[in-house]
Amino acid sequence: MAIDLVLKNDNPYHLYSGLIIKIHHLITLAWELSFQHVYREGNFTADWLAKQDSASTHDLQLLHHCPAALFNIFSADVMGFSSLRS
């Protein structure tokens, strides 16, 4: 599970060790932070954003408003609706 990989991994040779080190740094900052596993079927918003990012040529995208294409997906996530993926 990804949470275990971030919180318990001490393998400096892991494929994602560079990312894990960056996450460890973020964990040490002065803020309240918690991790919670959410199944992919229960978080379509994150899935949609990840797909948009992977199709982007930009290093960073800031969203000041919810994109129209995401609004219904986000609303369903907030209401707790989920569906199985094929």
ABEGO torsion letter per residue (X at the ends): XAAAAAAABABAABAAAAAAAAAAAAAABBBBBBBBBBBAAABAAAAAAAAAAAABABABBBBABBBAAAAAAAAAAAAGBBBBBX
